[in-house]
C-alpha cells in the first residue's frame, strides 16, 4: 500500500479500539438494555449472538469518525448501537440462508435454536434498530439507514441469484459486495458526518471511505476462505464453495484456469461441492487467485485511505486509516 506501515493483527486492533473504549462500553450497555424483552427466547438468542466475540468494527467506525469530526452528540452512541443491531440481524438471516453451523468459532444460532427462531429474532433486531433510530428524530439519518437496509436486502437476493452460477463476473460479484456488506460500513461513517453537521464534501468522503473499506474487508474474507486456518477464521474452510458462492478467488481462477481445471471449478460451483475443496484450492492457488484477490483488496483499502484526505490530521483520522490497513492484513 502507498500509506504508512500497517498495524499488526489483533494487538494493534485492540490499540485502535482503546481510542473509543469509553464510548464502546456505553454502546455495549445500550445494546444490552435494548435487547431486553419479556419473550425469553429473544433474550437468549439476542444475547448469544451479540456477545459472540465479534469485532464491533462497524460501531467502532462510527465512533472514530465522530471523534475525527469533533462530534460529541449524544446520539452517536445510539446510532452505533443501531448499526450493530442491523449487522447482527443480517448475520442471523445469513446463517439461515447459507445453512451455516459455525460463526466466530461458535455454533450459529440456527444450529442451536433452529431456522425459524433465528429468522424471527433477526426480524426483532431489525425492528429494534428502527425504534432506536426514530428516537434520534433526524429525518436525514432515517433516510440513510432505510436506504441502507433496503440495499442490504437487495444484495442478499443478488447473491442468491449468483449462487451455483459459474458464469458470475467480477463486476456482478462486486455489486453484491457493495450492497450486501460495504454499504453498512459506508452508512456508519456517513452517519457521523450527518450528526456533526459536516460539509457535503466531508460527508461524501466518509461515504466513499466506508464503501471502499467494506469492499476491501469482504475481499479479504473471501480470500481467507482459501488461506486461513479454521481456528483463526472462526468458520469452516470451504463454506463459500459449499454454498455455491462464486467469490472473487473462484471467479479469477475460472478466468485463468485451463480447460480441465475450469470444468472442475464449474462443476464444484454448480453443485456446491465441499468435497472438491482441496482440488479447487490447488487450482485457486496455482492461478494466483488468492494473491489477485488480496491485491484488489489493497487497492480498495488505498482508496479508503485517500478519501480521508479532506479531514484534518488527528489520531482519529490516523486510526481510520489504520483500520483500512487492518482490513487487508488480518488473518481472521
Steps between C-alpha positions, in 0.01 A plus 500: 500500500608858444422606857715437814569157641188308599414411858573142592203272576297482817733699726481808282126461445460503878714814512266671256196391698644659812463842335123462536496265800269714714253546214515130413406408856204739475393342170520150648294608802236652273490186286443281804224730628324515166518122457275449801171331420240312700534227235770275645617354169570849362720573800683169464575525128556876501755483780666192350565660162588849630747356755656249261836674466454723196739785428228769531676656202203689358405681825870565554519671160212729592659588834840574347345704219308708753821561695684596181231763437493623858140385539378446858129456423341256746329325208837364383463219755143428392590477132801279571259258672261526203781404261591199714136387523464516122825309452399234752161458334671438166727238660200310635330507160822418308568191708151370427528566126848345487408214736813588700584316820808692615573873538779665699601154620161432662183320399269728304166597653312302237706191585397535866142632480393425143439710190159635595617645831810653339301672225243637742758631747683656205174675413471616861848653488415683178186636666690609811756676281225705338345587837840626612564702186159666529598619848777711342228703321710578195335437163830497310633223725183297453533547124859371500422196716181414313689510171778292656274219621322491162834472320614221733185302420557557127857381538383183672263424213766575239737263678230233501459545124877459452521182707600191302561721195857456371440773239485770770732787408728703724274801446190305608687375805610853596144626465390244758786596733421871471134451587516211745810588702669830417194721524469450878864607543420802285186586694681477834751773419250706299275519806784653699536768232128577507490524881800731501351732238802440275521643149364311199862438395585341834182292502572376148860420598388297800244318289773410248740400777247258649405352164860427398584370848200267495595363158859444615376325812277261304769426241734388778219295657465317170877450470515368856257224403793355305801590712409533868512241775149396614576591862601851391217548253227391741308310234549192288739536207321446173167635626473737203562215257248278679243781460577522129617861538721614212726732702787690340766229550277257310402753233863591430607134506231420244641769270861378528448123523559260214208313350506201737548720807216729393272198457579384855435848641178533305370171635603581858316835488191356337478216752629687807745216545695535826664163434674660201652771720859374495499467120341842468752642747791375289356665188433823687858496625667417168304769313616761757135575580560550873773756437287671237214531748736638763641753253150618413429537872812713543384722212167554672666568836729756333192674360347503848811665646511754217139600570608620845714779351223755562532451877740694721781293650418331830553171679146407400559563130814288531299227673251493212790463256649225717168315498510497122841336521386259769217391271748361246773375736283292733484122528146475642 
